[in-house]
């Protein structure tokens, strides 16, 4: 979600995020809609991020213990998403 917020700030400015925070609407679905509407995220990427969000919610709210495969997949989805937009952040 942090990368999604950063992308919105880079394109639309910080006021959008501040407004969502004030309205208590700073959720994945809201950020995803903005990114989709701005053409900043591809449908396949969005689908992976939604699966990642669902897995995260199961871990936090349902005491789910992910497999090593799930953990590695999650890391790779996040890494690819960030690297595509902020490659310098991930370089050593």
N, CA, C and O of each residue as an XYZ file, in Angstrom:
368
protein
N       0.822     -1.190      0.000
C       0.000      0.000      0.000
C       0.863      1.251      0.000
O       0.480      2.274     -0.567
N       2.016      1.174      0.628
C       2.893      2.348      0.636
C       3.329      2.722     -0.778
O       3.354      3.902     -1.128
N       3.670      1.731     -1.586
C       4.074      2.014     -2.964
C       2.900      2.582     -3.756
O       3.081      3.479     -4.579
N       1.719      2.073     -3.516
C       0.535      2.579     -4.204
C       0.287      4.040     -3.821
O      -0.007      4.869     -4.683
N       0.404      4.350     -2.542
C       0.235      5.734     -2.088
C       1.287      6.642     -2.724
O       0.973      7.749     -3.161
N       2.540      6.172     -2.775
C       3.625      6.955     -3.359
C       3.344      7.259     -4.824
O       3.573      8.378     -5.283
N       2.849      6.271     -5.556
C       2.538      6.472     -6.972
C       1.471      7.549     -7.140
O       1.568      8.396     -8.028
N       0.459      7.512     -6.288
C      -0.612      8.510     -6.361
C      -0.066      9.890     -6.035
O      -0.404     10.863     -6.708
N       0.764      9.985     -5.021
C       1.379     11.264     -4.657
C       2.212     11.793     -5.823
O       2.157     12.983     -6.133
N       2.977     10.922     -6.465
C       3.822     11.343     -7.581
C       3.009     11.892     -8.745
O       3.466     12.792     -9.450
N       1.812     11.359     -8.951
C       1.002     11.755    -10.108
C      -0.026     12.832     -9.764
O      -0.225     13.774    -10.531
N      -0.673     12.691     -8.617
C      -1.793     13.577     -8.295
C      -1.509     14.530     -7.138
O      -2.284     15.451     -6.879
N      -0.403     14.306     -6.449
C      -0.061     15.148     -5.309
C      -0.515     14.536     -3.990
O      -1.330     13.615     -3.962
N       0.022     15.060     -2.915
C      -0.223     14.511     -1.587
C      -1.643     14.802     -1.086
O      -2.148     14.085     -0.223
N      -2.277     15.826     -1.608
C      -3.606     16.213     -1.127
C      -4.631     15.097     -1.294
O      -5.545     14.968     -0.480
N      -4.487     14.296     -2.337
C      -5.418     13.177     -2.549
C      -5.326     12.196     -1.383
O      -6.349     11.763     -0.853
N      -4.117     11.849     -0.988
C      -3.915     10.914      0.123
C      -4.384     11.541      1.426
O      -5.019     10.870      2.239
N      -4.082     12.811      1.637
C      -4.534     13.494      2.856
C      -6.057     13.495      2.947
O      -6.616     13.282      4.023
N      -6.722     13.731      1.832
C      -8.188     13.737      1.815
C      -8.748     12.349      2.127
O      -9.691     12.222      2.908
N      -8.178     11.321      1.526
C      -8.623      9.956      1.812
C      -8.430      9.626      3.292
O      -9.277      8.978      3.907
N      -7.321     10.071      3.850
C      -7.045      9.825      5.269
C      -8.087     10.522      6.147
O      -8.598      9.932      7.100
N      -8.399     11.780      5.821
C      -9.416     12.519      6.584
C     -10.785     11.841      6.502
O     -11.524     11.784      7.485
N     -11.104     11.332      5.318
C     -12.397     10.685      5.111
C     -12.410      9.224      5.584
O     -13.428      8.541      5.478
N     -11.277      8.759      6.104
C     -11.122      7.368      6.545
C     -11.453      6.401      5.402
O     -12.152      5.405      5.585
N     -10.919      6.735      4.207
C     -11.120      5.911      3.018
C      -9.791      5.475      2.409
O      -9.722      5.160      1.221
N      -8.750      5.457      3.212
C      -7.425      5.091      2.722
C      -7.288      3.567      2.769
O      -6.644      3.006      3.656
N      -7.909      2.926      1.798
C      -7.939      1.466      1.713
C      -7.360      1.017      0.386
O      -7.240      1.801     -0.556
N      -7.008     -0.240      0.328
C      -6.463     -0.823     -0.888
C      -7.381     -0.569     -2.084
O      -6.924     -0.109     -3.131
N      -8.659     -0.864     -1.934
C      -9.592     -0.740     -3.059
C      -9.674      0.693     -3.581
O      -9.776      0.906     -4.789
N      -9.631      1.660     -2.693
C      -9.670      3.064     -3.098
C      -8.413      3.426     -3.873
O      -8.491      4.063     -4.924
N      -7.253      3.022     -3.359
C      -5.991      3.304     -4.040
C      -5.942      2.600     -5.392
O      -5.508      3.183     -6.385
N      -6.384      1.356     -5.428
C      -6.378      0.590     -6.674
C      -7.251      1.261     -7.731
O      -6.881      1.308     -8.904
N      -8.396      1.773     -7.326
C      -9.296      2.446     -8.271
C      -8.630      3.694     -8.854
O      -8.714      3.941    -10.058
N      -7.981      4.466     -8.012
C      -7.292      5.672     -8.499
C      -6.195      5.287     -9.483
O      -6.085      5.887    -10.553
N      -5.392      4.300     -9.136
C      -4.309      3.872    -10.011
C      -4.842      3.323    -11.330
O      -4.282      3.590    -12.393
N      -5.922      2.558    -11.254
C      -6.546      2.008    -12.464
C      -7.102      3.133    -13.335
O      -6.897      3.145    -14.549
N      -7.803      4.072    -12.713
C      -8.387      5.189    -13.462
C      -7.318      6.058    -14.128
O      -7.550      6.629    -15.194
N      -6.155      6.154    -13.499
C      -5.054      6.956    -14.049
C      -4.212      6.157    -15.047
O      -3.295      6.702    -15.662
N      -4.522      4.870    -15.208
C      -3.765      4.024    -16.128
C      -2.371      3.687    -15.629
O      -1.468      3.431    -16.424
N      -2.195      3.686    -14.317
C      -0.873      3.462    -13.730
C      -0.602      2.016    -13.323
O       0.506      1.674    -12.908
N      -1.614      1.184    -13.445
C      -1.444     -0.208    -13.058
C      -2.161     -1.085    -14.091
O      -3.273     -0.779    -14.522
N      -1.510     -2.160    -14.468
C      -2.063     -3.078    -15.449
C      -3.032     -4.042    -14.764
O      -2.874     -4.334    -13.578
N      -4.028     -4.535    -15.494
C      -5.006     -5.453    -14.888
C      -4.366     -6.672    -14.230
O      -4.797     -7.085    -13.153
N      -3.346     -7.252    -14.859
C      -2.693     -8.425    -14.262
C      -2.001     -8.077    -12.950
O      -2.042     -8.849    -11.991
N      -1.372     -6.921    -12.917
C      -0.725     -6.468    -11.680
C      -1.762     -6.266    -10.581
O      -1.561     -6.667     -9.435
N      -2.859     -5.645    -10.948
C      -3.911     -5.374     -9.980
C      -4.475     -6.675     -9.417
O      -4.764     -6.769     -8.223
N      -4.627     -7.651    -10.260
C      -5.134     -8.952     -9.817
C      -4.173     -9.591     -8.805
O      -4.602    -10.129     -7.784
N      -2.877     -9.526     -9.099
C      -1.887    -10.066     -8.160
C      -1.907     -9.308     -6.837
O      -1.817     -9.912     -5.768
N      -2.026     -7.986     -6.912
C      -2.068     -7.190     -5.683
C      -3.318     -7.496     -4.866
O      -3.267     -7.490     -3.636
N      -4.431     -7.760     -5.528
C      -5.657     -8.122     -4.808
C      -5.497     -9.464     -4.103
O      -5.957     -9.630     -2.973
N      -4.853    -10.419     -4.758
C      -4.580    -11.716     -4.122
C      -3.658    -11.525     -2.927
O      -3.859    -12.125     -1.872
N      -2.641    -10.679     -3.104
C      -1.721    -10.376     -2.008
C      -2.472     -9.766     -0.828
O      -2.228    -10.129      0.323
N      -3.389     -8.836     -1.118
C      -4.197     -8.206     -0.066
C      -5.043     -9.252      0.663
O      -5.134     -9.237      1.890
N      -5.658    -10.155     -0.094
C      -6.481    -11.200      0.524
C      -5.646    -12.114      1.417
O      -6.082    -12.496      2.503
N      -4.450    -12.463      0.959
C      -3.555    -13.288      1.772
C      -3.164    -12.552      3.045
O      -3.163    -13.139      4.126
N      -2.835    -11.280      2.925
C      -2.495    -10.464      4.088
C      -3.652    -10.425      5.091
O      -3.443    -10.562      6.296
N      -4.866    -10.237      4.582
C      -6.025    -10.193      5.472
C      -6.254    -11.523      6.182
O      -6.638    -11.540      7.352
N      -6.025    -12.630      5.491
C      -6.160    -13.940      6.140
C      -5.141    -14.090      7.270
O      -5.459    -14.620      8.334
N      -3.931    -13.624      7.033
C      -2.874    -13.720      8.047
C      -3.237    -12.879      9.263
O      -3.121    -13.340     10.398
N      -3.672    -11.653      9.026
C      -3.950    -10.720     10.120
C      -5.243    -11.064     10.858
O      -5.287    -11.005     12.087
N      -6.280    -11.416     10.129
C      -7.595    -11.548     10.745
C      -8.045    -12.983     11.007
O      -8.954    -13.208     11.806
N      -7.423    -13.951     10.346
C      -7.874    -15.337     10.486
C      -6.802    -16.259     11.039
O      -6.966    -17.479     11.027
N      -5.711    -15.691     11.520
C      -4.617    -16.470     12.095
C      -4.081    -17.518     11.117
O      -3.689    -18.613     11.520
N      -4.070    -17.173      9.846
C      -3.541    -18.061      8.821
C      -2.020    -18.006      8.848
O      -1.434    -16.937      9.013
N      -1.395    -19.143      8.687
C       0.061    -19.227      8.646
C       0.464    -19.605      7.227
O       0.281    -20.749      6.811
N       1.014    -18.643      6.478
C       1.321    -18.909      5.074
C       2.447    -19.919      4.904
O       3.320    -20.065      5.760
N       2.395    -20.604      3.778
C       3.467    -21.523      3.435
C       4.671    -20.717      2.968
O       4.566    -19.523      2.688
N       5.792    -21.374      2.891
C       6.988    -20.714      2.373
C       6.738    -20.256      0.938
O       7.181    -19.179      0.539
N       6.032    -21.072      0.170
C       5.718    -20.724     -1.218
C       4.882    -19.442     -1.288
O       5.138    -18.579     -2.128
N       3.876    -19.317     -0.401
C       3.062    -18.097     -0.362
C       3.917    -16.888     -0.002
O       3.779    -15.821     -0.601
N       4.795    -17.056      0.971
C       5.644    -15.950      1.415
C       6.578    -15.502      0.292
O       6.748    -14.303      0.073
N       7.178    -16.441     -0.412
C       8.074    -16.093     -1.511
C       7.311    -15.435     -2.662
O       7.801    -14.483     -3.269
N       6.123    -15.938     -2.959
C       5.294    -15.351     -4.008
C       4.932    -13.908     -3.639
O       5.017    -13.008     -4.475
N       4.534    -13.698     -2.398
C       4.155    -12.367     -1.929
C       5.320    -11.394     -2.069
O       5.158    -10.279     -2.565
N       6.480    -11.825     -1.629
C       7.668    -10.988     -1.741
C       7.930    -10.626     -3.195
O       8.207     -9.468     -3.508
N       7.845    -11.604     -4.081
C       8.140    -11.367     -5.492
C       7.127    -10.424     -6.139
O       7.512     -9.586     -6.955
N       5.862    -10.537     -5.799
C       4.840     -9.632     -6.327
C       5.155     -8.198     -5.906
O       5.142     -7.283     -6.730
N       5.433     -8.015     -4.636
C       5.737     -6.670     -4.131
C       7.027     -6.136     -4.749
O       7.096     -4.968     -5.132
N       8.038     -6.980     -4.845
C       9.320     -6.559     -5.409
C       9.163     -6.121     -6.862
O       9.680     -5.075     -7.254
N       8.450     -6.916     -7.665
C       8.251     -6.574     -9.078
C       7.470     -5.266     -9.229
O       7.802     -4.425    -10.065
N       6.437     -5.110     -8.414
C       5.605     -3.913     -8.486
C       6.424     -2.662     -8.184
O       6.320     -1.655     -8.885
N       7.232     -2.735     -7.140
C       8.059     -1.592     -6.746
C       9.193     -1.373     -7.751
O       9.464     -0.239     -8.145
N       9.846     -2.447     -8.161
C      10.987     -2.327     -9.079
C      10.581     -1.706    -10.409
O      11.365     -0.972    -11.012
N       9.386     -1.985    -10.867
C       8.921     -1.441    -12.137
C       8.803      0.083    -12.089
O       8.983      0.758    -13.102
N       8.503      0.611    -10.918
C       8.270      2.048    -10.798
C       9.381      2.790    -10.072
O       9.642      3.960    -10.350
N      10.024      2.115     -9.156
C      11.037      2.749     -8.318
C      12.297      1.868     -8.257
O      12.726      1.461     -7.178
N      12.864      1.590     -9.396
C      14.004      0.678     -9.487
C      15.162      1.105     -8.602
O      15.846      0.257     -8.028
N      15.392      2.404     -8.483
C      16.516      2.892     -7.678
C      16.378      2.521     -6.205
O      17.377      2.367     -5.502
N      15.158      2.380     -5.747
C      14.921      2.047     -4.339
C      15.458      0.657     -4.024
O      15.940      0.418     -2.917
N      15.381     -0.253     -4.973
C      15.757     -1.638     -4.728
C      17.210     -1.956     -5.060
O      17.682     -3.058     -4.780
N      17.921     -1.005     -5.651
C      19.331     -1.256     -5.980
C      20.209     -1.078     -4.745
O      19.933     -0.251     -3.876
N      21.249     -1.861     -4.695
C      22.199     -1.775     -3.571
C      23.091     -0.575     -3.705
O      23.949     -0.345     -2.853
